């Protein structure tokens, strides 16, 4: 019974850890973020992202939803350029249940019991969103989000929106 309870807790913890997006951000401390009000996409950067064109569109649509909430508007003459970059890897999780114990078995001999090992792989992706000063062409802010990926087309939009919103939640940086 304890083993079943432990496995249930591990499974729930695994699901909880998979559902979140881990984010980080870095920025140029000399950049004046209050001067940036308009944006456009850096086509050469977006084209280099090694994902499907449909997923690129999903990311760009999600960015377009978030940027106005940050006080930005799209422009032909932007203050900043936005680029994206992606990485994918297989996350391997190994669970060992070493349920050793001594006891009387079906035969007249004492014995020792063992456990089991469970190995799972999950595709995990990282999305980088770069904000580049349009005049100087220098990177001023980079946000990064990592988490599990889904192949379920119905859930892709929702998952990509979660990635983008959590990453851009870090922008503009809180300057101390």
Buried (B, 14 or more C-beta within 10 A) or exposed (E): EEEEEEEEEBEEEBEEEBEEBEBEBEBBEEBEBEEBEBBBBBEEBBEEBEBEEEBBEBBBEBBBEBBEEBEBEEEEEBBBBBBBBBEEEEBEEEBEEEEEEEEEEEEEEEEEEEEEEEEEEBEBBBBBBBBBBBEEEEBBBBBBBBBBBBEEEEEBEEBBBBBBBBBBBBBBBEEE
